[in-house]
Each structure stands twice: as C-alpha cells, then as structure tokens.
Amino acid sequence: MNATAFRRTGISIVVAGAAFLAACADDAPTGTNRRLALPDSGTESRAVDLGVCSDLRAPAGSKLAFHVYAAGVQIYHWNGTGWTFDGPSATLSADAAGKSTVGIHYAGPTWESNSGGKVVGSISKRCQPDPNAIAWLLLTAVSDGPGIFHRVTHIQRVNTVGGNAPSDRGNVVGEEARVPYTTEYLFYRAH
C-alpha cells in the first residue's frame, strides 16, 4: 500500500470511529430512562433538567465543576425492627459504562478522587421521583480538601436506580444488606 492510500485509509478509519462513538454516546445508561440534560453552552452556568425535582437545583451562581457516574451498593443493617442506613460503597467513573474509574464514594457521605482529594456532604433536600429507587439529593459540602473537590459547595445525586432498603424483615439483629444502586453525581462550585 502506498503512503497516500495508507493516509486515506487511516483518515477514513478515524472519521468512521468518531462517527461511531458519536452515534453511541446517547446509548449509555444514566439511571432511569431520563437522560442527564446539560446545555451545550460551553462552561457557563449549566443546569440539569431535574423534572419534578426542581427543588434540588444548585443555588444561583453555582457552576457545574464536574460530573461522575457511580455504581455500587447502599449498605443497611437490621436493628430488630427495621433496616438502618449505614452508607454507600461505590466506584466513581468518568463514563456511564464504568470503564474509567476516577474515585470512590463511602459513608460520610464522602467522595474521594484517585488523586486523594475529598469532599464530605450533608443532605439539604430530597426528592423521590421513583419509589423503586433511592431519593435524588441536593447536598451541601461541609468539608473539602485539596485537589479536584477543592471549593465544591454543592453536590446533586440524580438518576438513581435501586438502592432502597430491603422490604423484607431481617433474620437477626446486625444482619447486613448490600443493595445495588447506580446514580450520577454532579459537583458545583460558587462563581
């Protein structure tokens, strides 16, 4: 194959690959059948379409800093009369397929990046758009550290699937239930 034909073939493969990736971009799961709707307007203040959960909007002047997907479990323990929530254990990914791990999420609630940056949140508001999934949340950052989470002020949990406490009674006090869930977290900074 001569150099010109090789370059044309290489360019064709790149163009076809890019077209394929663009066509598949909307096929990634994002929780419920709702898609995360972010405007295409560059880095200006972006708002998520929260539907019936509009009370979960980040405060005016907030700027979306980054967005991750989470897959893991919500952990509950049986106390003899009901299930008590202990916390999450999840992997954070930059892509909906979970192929690019960027951190972890655990009790606190705490989000920790692979580089060691952390933010801890406190629940401000809840919304339950799907009774078969854990609530969507707006959280306020109560502590942050250096790194990607520095200066984060608010966190949204949206597009949840699963994660509710078991509906059946536990067998023994202290029994643990690890209920699978997926969600998306959006992190905001004040302008």
Secondary structure, DSSP 4 states (H G I P E B T S, - for coil): --HHHHHHHHHHHHHHHHHHHHHHGGGS--SSSPPP---SSTTS------GGGGGGPPPTTEEEEEEEEEEEEEEEEE-SSSEEEEEEEEEEESSTTS-SEEEEEETTTEEEETTS-EEEEEEEEEE-S-TTSPPEEEEEEEEE-SSTTTTEEEEEEEEEEE-PPPSSPPSSTT-EEEEEEEEEEEEEEE-
